[in-house]
Amino acid sequence: MPAVPINQRIMAALVAGGMAAMTFSSLSVAAPGKVIAQKKLSAARGGEIRAPNGATLIVPARVMKRDGVARITALGKGRFDFHIDAPWKGVVGVGLPLQSRQNAIVHKIRGKWVIEGKPGERVIWTRSLSKFSIAAKIVKHGKTAFCFVPSPAVAACIAGVVVTEVAERAVTAGVKKAISSGGNGSGDSSGVTVLNQGAGTPDVSQVGQSIRDAQAAQAARDAQAARDAQAARDAQAIRDAQAARDAQAIRDAQASEAARDAQAARDAQAAQAAQAARDAQAARDAQAARDAAAAQAAVRGYHIEDVFFGGTWARNDPNDGTWFRNGNRPANGAYWYPNGLGVGVDCARAAASYSVSFADGRRETWNTWLHVTDGKWYPSAATREILTNGLQGLRAC
């Protein structure tokens, strides 16, 4: 049988097995080479950036060696470049918006596209960053999944994958079945790029076991990385919670101190107000004492004398100038002042007019009323010592 090129043998095997070649999804993203998401991340805290179309880069805490910018760039044709502008070591998460459970994230490693994670997984964990895309259809043969290598013409399964190459790439959905046609063959470059083509075709069971071992090792590493990332997040959450409690304790202490200061200020103000009130009262008391002393000093002594009625009525106010005899109390009368009674007068004022008759027959109209220290009033004409109308030098009431 003439030798058949390896790429033709692979395509023949695909057709014979009823398998369809893998295609890459076409996402609505920005123009090729356009940055669609970027953010400066802290090395201590890590972080996440997300593009509007759902492309995501997750960097756990302390994976980066220093703070730096993480960036997602749309390259066109459903391809994306993920980059961290700082030295880093460990695992990071890459997410792409899968359209169905049959989609898978593919990673370009050393010029070859390989599937990362499992079909339907929207986020995969990887130790290297470069170009990523989405396998829109995963070629399967029964329960066998294959690695894919896209080329300008077709994407086909890879035959003759060396075990060490698979282990190094940690392909999570690798070759479980080798497609061989015997012999060495010589492949062309019309549509398939081959990762490694040895002198012979590897044993199917050995390749499958090696792939399973590599998958198990990668799954263990991914699980450990996830546990480490979760532990880091938990530790950071504990530190953040403690820092929040410490900050709250400081704020509470400051608020308590401020409250004490405010209370002390209010107490001082209240003390000052109380002292000012005491001082004002003392001043008023002193002034009242001075006024009382001055009033006492200004009191003059007079005697009651009315030759016609034998005395006069002490009045509650100076508003009625009518003369009344003893026994005929006026409306504003309080009690009777008899002739000869000594009274203390502290002030005088002009008020109701009244008529004054003299022994020589003269008649005059006066309006001066005297205020007695008992709080009553009487006409100044009923005073032995006063012969004329007027205040007589007394303080005006």
C-alpha positions in Angstrom: 0.0 0.0 0.0 1.5 3.4 -0.9 2.3 5.7 1.9 -0.4 8.2 2.8 0.5 11.6 4.4 -0.3 11.8 8.1 -2.7 14.7 7.7 -4.7 12.7 5.1 -4.8 9.7 7.4 -6.1 11.8 10.3 -8.8 13.4 8.2 -9.8 9.9 6.9 -10.0 8.6 10.5 -12.2 11.6 11.4 -14.6 11.0 8.6 -14.6 7.2 9.2 -15.4 7.7 12.9 -18.2 10.1 12.3 -16.5 13.0 14.1 -16.7 16.7 13.2 -13.7 19.0 13.3 -13.5 21.6 16.1 -14.6 25.1 15.3 -13.9 28.3 17.3 -16.8 30.6 18.5 -17.2 34.1 17.1 -17.7 36.5 20.0 -18.8 40.1 19.7 -15.7 41.9 21.1 -13.8 45.0 20.4 -11.5 45.4 17.3 -8.4 43.2 17.2 -5.6 44.4 19.5 -8.0 46.5 21.6 -7.7 46.5 25.4 -11.2 45.6 26.7 -10.4 45.4 30.4 -7.5 46.5 32.6 -6.9 47.3 36.3 -4.0 47.8 38.7 -4.0 44.9 41.2 -2.4 44.7 44.6 0.2 41.9 45.0 -0.9 41.4 48.6 -4.7 41.2 47.9 -4.8 40.1 44.3 -8.0 40.8 42.5 -10.2 40.3 39.4 -10.8 42.1 36.1 -13.8 41.5 33.9 -14.5 42.7 30.4 -18.0 43.7 29.3 -18.3 40.5 27.2 -17.5 38.2 30.2 -13.8 37.6 29.7 -12.3 37.4 33.2 -8.9 37.2 34.8 -8.6 36.2 38.5 -5.4 36.7 40.4 -5.2 35.2 43.9 -3.4 37.1 46.7 0.4 37.0 46.7 0.7 35.4 43.3 2.1 38.6 41.9 5.6 39.6 43.2 4.7 43.3 43.1 1.7 45.5 42.3 1.0 45.7 38.5 -1.6 46.1 35.8 -3.6 43.1 34.6 -5.0 43.4 31.1 -7.3 41.6 28.7 -6.9 42.4 25.0 -9.3 41.3 22.2 -7.3 40.0 19.2 -10.2 39.3 16.9 -11.7 36.1 15.6 -12.7 35.0 19.2 -9.1 35.2 20.5 -8.0 37.0 23.7 -4.6 37.8 25.2 -4.4 37.8 29.0 -1.4 39.5 30.5 -0.1 40.6 34.0 2.4 43.4 33.8 4.4 42.2 36.8 6.4 39.1 37.8 4.1 36.3 39.1 4.2 32.7 40.0 1.4 30.2 40.8 -2.0 29.7 39.3 -4.5 32.3 37.9 -8.0 31.9 36.7 -9.0 32.6 33.1 -12.7 32.8 32.2 -14.4 33.1 28.8 -18.2 33.3 28.1 -19.0 29.8 26.9 -22.2 29.4 24.9 -23.0 25.8 25.9 -21.7 22.8 27.8 -20.1 21.6 24.6 -17.8 24.6 24.6 -14.3 24.5 26.1 -11.6 27.0 26.8 -8.5 26.5 24.6 -5.0 27.8 25.3 -2.2 28.5 22.9 1.0 27.0 24.3 4.2 27.0 22.2 2.2 27.7 19.1 -0.3 24.9 19.7 -3.9 25.2 20.8 -4.8 22.7 23.6 -8.0 22.4 25.7 -7.8 23.6 29.3 -10.2 22.3 31.9 -13.3 20.4 30.9 -16.1 21.1 28.4 -18.6 23.6 30.0 -16.1 25.0 32.5 -16.3 28.8 32.3 -13.2 29.4 34.4 -9.9 27.4 34.2 -6.8 27.6 36.4 -3.5 27.9 34.6 0.2 28.5 35.4 0.9 30.5 32.2 -0.8 33.3 30.3 -0.9 33.9 26.6 -3.7 33.6 24.0 -7.0 31.9 24.8 -10.1 31.2 22.8 -13.3 29.0 22.9 -13.7 25.7 21.2 -17.3 25.9 20.0 -17.5 22.1 19.2 -15.4 19.4 20.8 -14.6 16.5 18.6 -15.5 13.3 20.3 -15.5 9.6 19.4 -17.7 7.7 21.9 -16.3 8.9 25.3 -12.9 9.9 23.8 -11.9 13.5 23.8 -9.1 14.9 21.7 -6.6 17.8 21.7 -7.1 20.2 18.8 -4.7 22.3 16.7 -6.4 25.0 14.6 -4.9 25.9 11.3 -6.1 28.2 8.5 -8.0 25.4 6.9 -9.1 22.9 9.5 -8.8 21.8 13.2 -8.1 18.1 13.6 -7.1 15.7 16.3 -3.4 15.3 17.0 -1.9 11.9 16.4 1.3 10.6 18.0 1.3 13.0 21.0 4.4 12.4 23.1 3.6 11.7 26.7 6.1 14.2 28.1 4.6 16.9 25.9 1.1 16.2 27.2 2.3 16.1 30.8 4.1 19.4 30.5 1.1 21.1 29.0 -1.2 19.5 31.6 -4.0 19.1 29.0 -7.1 18.4 31.0 -9.0 16.9 28.1 -6.3 15.1 26.2 -5.9 12.5 23.6 -7.4 9.2 24.9 -7.2 7.4 21.6 -4.5 7.6 19.0 -5.3 7.7 15.3 -2.6 5.8 13.4 -2.1 4.3 10.0 1.2 2.5 10.6 4.6 3.5 9.4 6.3 6.8 9.8 4.7 8.8 7.0 5.6 12.3 6.1 3.0 15.0 6.9 2.4 18.2 4.9 1.4 21.6 6.2 -1.8 22.0 4.2 -4.1 22.1 7.2 -2.8 20.3 10.3 0.0 21.3 12.7 1.4 18.3 14.6 2.8 18.7 18.1 5.2 15.8 17.8 5.5 13.0 15.3 7.9 10.2 16.3 9.4 7.4 14.3 6.4 5.2 15.1 2.9 5.3 16.5 2.6 5.2 20.3 0.7 2.4 22.0 -3.0 3.5 22.5 -3.3 2.2 26.0 0.0 3.8 27.1 -1.0 7.1 25.7 -4.4 6.9 27.3 -3.0 6.0 30.7 -0.4 8.8 30.4 -3.1 11.3 29.6 -5.2 10.1 32.5 -2.1 10.4 34.8 -1.4 13.9 33.6 -5.1 14.8 34.0 -5.1 13.4 37.6 -1.9 15.3 38.4 -3.2 18.5 36.9 -6.6 18.0 38.8 -4.6 17.5 42.0 -2.6 20.7 41.4 -5.7 22.6 40.5 -7.5 21.4 43.6 -4.4 22.3 45.8 -4.2 25.7 44.0 -7.9 26.3 44.7 -7.5 25.3 48.3 -4.5 27.6 48.6 -6.4 30.4 47.0 -9.4 29.8 49.3 -7.1 29.7 52.3 -5.5 32.9 51.2 -8.9 34.5 50.8 -10.0 33.2 54.2 -6.8 34.5 55.8 -7.2 37.9 54.1 -10.8 38.0 55.2 -9.7 37.3 58.8 -7.1 40.1 58.6 -9.6 42.4 57.0 -12.2 41.7 59.7 -9.6 42.2 62.4 -8.5 45.4 60.8 -12.1 46.6 60.6 -12.6 45.7 64.3 -9.4 47.5 65.2 -10.4 50.5 63.2 -13.9 50.5 64.7 -12.4 50.2 68.2 -10.2 53.3 67.4 -13.2 55.2 66.1 -15.2 54.2 69.2 -12.4 55.3 71.5 -12.1 58.6 69.6 -15.9 59.0 69.7 -15.9 58.3 73.4 -13.1 60.8 74.0 -14.9 63.3 71.9 -18.1 62.7 73.9 -16.2 63.2 77.1 -14.6 66.4 75.8 -18.0 67.6 74.7 -19.5 66.8 78.1 -16.6 68.5 79.8 -17.2 71.6 77.6 -20.9 71.5 78.4 -20.2 71.1 82.1 -17.7 74.0 82.0 -20.2 76.1 80.1 -23.0 75.2 82.6 -20.6 76.1 85.5 -19.8 79.4 83.9 -23.5 80.1 83.3 -24.3 79.2 86.9 -21.5 81.5 88.1 -22.7 84.3 85.9 -26.3 83.8 87.2 -25.0 84.0 90.8 -22.9 87.0 90.0 -25.9 88.7 88.3 -28.2 87.9 91.3 -25.5 89.2 93.7 -25.3 92.4 91.7 -29.1 92.7 91.7 -29.2 92.1 95.4 -26.5 94.7 96.0 -28.3 97.2 93.8 -31.6 96.5 95.7 -29.8 97.0 99.0 -28.3 100.3 97.7 -31.7 101.3 96.4 -33.3 100.5 99.7 -30.6 102.4 101.6 -31.0 105.3 99.2 -34.8 105.2 99.6 -34.5 105.0 103.3 -32.1 108.0 103.3 -34.6 109.9 101.1 -37.6 109.3 103.4 -38.9 112.5 105.0 -41.1 112.7 108.1 -44.3 114.7 108.0 -47.4 115.0 110.2 -51.1 114.8 109.1 -53.2 117.9 109.7 -56.5 118.8 108.2 -58.3 121.5 110.2 -61.6 120.9 108.4 -62.0 117.1 108.7 -59.5 116.3 111.5 -57.5 113.9 109.3 -57.6 112.3 105.8 -58.0 109.0 104.2 -55.0 106.9 103.1 -55.6 106.0 99.5 -54.7 103.0 97.5 -54.0 105.2 94.5 -53.9 109.0 93.8 -56.7 109.0 91.2 -59.6 110.6 93.2 -59.2 114.2 94.6 -62.5 114.3 96.4 -62.4 115.0 100.2 -64.2 112.5 102.5 -64.9 112.7 106.2 -64.0 109.9 108.6 -66.8 107.3 108.4 -67.4 108.0 104.7 -64.8 105.7 103.0 -64.0 106.6 99.3 -63.8 103.9 96.7 -60.0 103.9 96.8 -59.8 104.5 100.6 -57.7 102.1 102.8 -57.8 103.5 106.3 -57.9 106.8 108.2 -54.9 109.0 108.9 -55.8 111.2 112.0 -54.4 114.6 112.6 -51.0 114.6 114.3 -50.0 111.1 112.9 -46.4 111.1 111.8 -45.8 109.5 108.4 -42.7 108.7 106.3 -42.8 110.0 102.7 -40.4 108.6 100.2 -41.6 110.3 97.0 -44.3 112.5 95.5 -46.1 112.9 92.1 -48.8 115.0 90.4 -52.1 113.2 90.0 -55.8 113.9 90.6 -56.6 117.6 91.4 -58.3 118.6 94.5 -59.5 121.9 96.1 -57.7 123.5 99.1 -59.4 126.1 101.4 -57.4 128.4 103.8 -58.5 130.1 107.0 -58.3 133.5 105.4 -60.9 132.4 102.8 -58.5 131.7 99.9 -59.1 128.7 97.7 -56.6 127.0 95.5 -56.4 123.8 93.3 -53.6 121.4 94.0 -52.5 118.1 92.5 -49.6 116.9 94.5 -49.9 113.5 96.2 -47.4 112.0 98.7 -46.4 108.4 98.8 -46.1 106.9 102.3 -43.7 104.1 103.2 -46.7 101.9 104.0 -47.5 102.0 100.3 -50.5 104.4 100.5 -51.1 107.9 99.1 -52.7 111.1 100.5 -53.1 114.7 99.3 -50.0 116.9 100.3 -52.4 119.6 101.5 -53.3 117.4 104.5 -49.7 117.9 105.8 -48.8 120.3 108.6 -45.4 121.1 107.2 -46.5 121.8 103.6 -48.2 125.1 102.6 -47.8 125.2 98.8 -48.4 122.8 95.9 -45.5 120.9 94.5 -43.0 118.1 95.1 -41.3 120.0 97.9 -37.9 118.6 96.8 -39.0 115.0 97.2 -38.1 112.3 94.7 -40.6 111.9 91.9 -42.5 108.6 92.1 
